[in-house]
Structure formats: structure tokens, C-alpha cells
């Protein structure tokens, strides 16, 4: 299944009107992304149009697993 891997930006505070995610990579998908940062709504639209799932990568010492967005679990 095609997958889009993203991570949350570090310098975005809650409530800011800046794109919150950065695309880290794609798997099994012919997709070029030309923006540096992207919003969740935009990710959801890309995933729906391409049939891909979105995986948010966790960072830090205590978070070591990748997590699928709750919206994507319900859609697939």
C-alpha cells in the first residue's frame, strides 16, 4: 500500500496558523511534493487522491514507534 511519511515540525506552537507537518518520504508512490511544510488537510487530500495512507513519525527518546493517523484507520 502506498504510504506518505511525515513528522511534526518542532517550531510550531499550538494554535499557530502555520503548516504543521513536513514530508519525510513516500513509499510505493509516484508523487512529487514541492512544498517544504504541509497542513494536515492537505495531507489528507493527497492521501485520498492517491490511495495512500499517512504515517506520522514520532521523535524523541521516549517515542520510538511510527503512528498512523486516526482518520486514516477509519477510512481504510
N, C-alpha and C positions, 0 to 999 in steps of 0.2 A: 504494500500500500504506500502511495506517495506520502511523504511527511515533510513538514516545514518545521525546523528547529529554531526557536527564538529564546532570547533571555531578556529579563527586565533590565532597563537602564539603571544605573546607580545614582545618577544625579537628578532624578525626577522625584519631586515631593508629591504627596497625596494632594489631589485637588488641582494640580497644575494642568494647564491646557497644552501640554507638550506630548508628542508621541512617546509612548512608554516602553516600546519593545525594539529590539534590534535583531534582525535575522542573522542567525549564525550559519545556517546551511540548509540545504534541501536534499532529500533522498528520493531517488526513483522518480524525478520530476524535471521536465524541461521548462524551467521557469527562471527568468532574469528579473531581479528586483533592483531598481535604480535609486531607491531612497536609502538614506543612512539609518533613519528611525521610522517606525511604523506604529499605527494605532491598532488596538485590538479589533475594532470594527473592520478595518482594512484587512487585517489578517484573516478574519472570519470570511470576508468576501472572497479573498484569494483562495482559501481552502475550499469553499463551496464551489467556486467556478472550476477548480482543478481536480476536485475529488480527493484532496489531501487532508490529512489530519495535522493539527498544530500541537507541538510539544514544547512546553516551557521548561527550559533547563534551569535547574537550581544551582546556586553558587554558594560559596562559603564552606566553613569547616563542618558544620552540623548537617548541612543539606547536601546529600551526595546523589540522590536519585532524580531522574527526569520525571516530570509530571505532565499528564495530558490534561488539557483544559476541560473543565466540567461540561461546557457547552458541546464540545466535540464528542464526549462519551454518549450524550443523549442523541446526537444526530446520526451516529453510526451504530 
